[in-house]
Amino acid sequence: MILLLSGCKFRASLSHGDELKGEGITFLVPSETSGSSQGTGGITFDGKSVKAETDGKKLTVNGKDYGALSRGDKVDLREKGKVLVNGSERNPSSP
């Protein structure tokens, strides 16, 4: 099911399984009750265990900056408390 919301920069959609795509980035997300949007503006995932977003350049998870992303990157958020980018664990940037 796809909803197009006028005035919004994201195309809202239900995830196909546990994968969301936008701006050349892929989020692998936990299978849980969530809200999400994906498309030309990036990706936003708002789940029970994790909240994450990207505009295709910067990754934010649970309100913390996890650094830069590049087209083709895969962000794995399925393991609670861990953020993996292309298979490597990433920690939040220091303020």
C-alpha positions, 0 to 999 in steps of 0.5 A: 500500500502506498500513500502520496501525501501532498505537501510532504517531501516523503512518499509514505509507504508500508515496508516490504518485509524489513527493507526500506529504500530512499536516496540510494540508501537501504535500511534493514529494519526490525519486523515490528510495529512501526511507521516509516516513509521512504522515497526521494527525500530519504528514509524515516523509520519510527519503530518500537525499538529504534528510530532512524532517518537519513536524507541520503547524506547523514544518518541519525539513530535515536536522535544521535548522529551516526555520521555520513552515508553514501549512495549504495550504503546498507544500514542494518538496524535489526539488532537492538542497540547496534547500528551496522553500515555495510556490515561494520558496526558504527558508533555515534559521533561525539558532540 
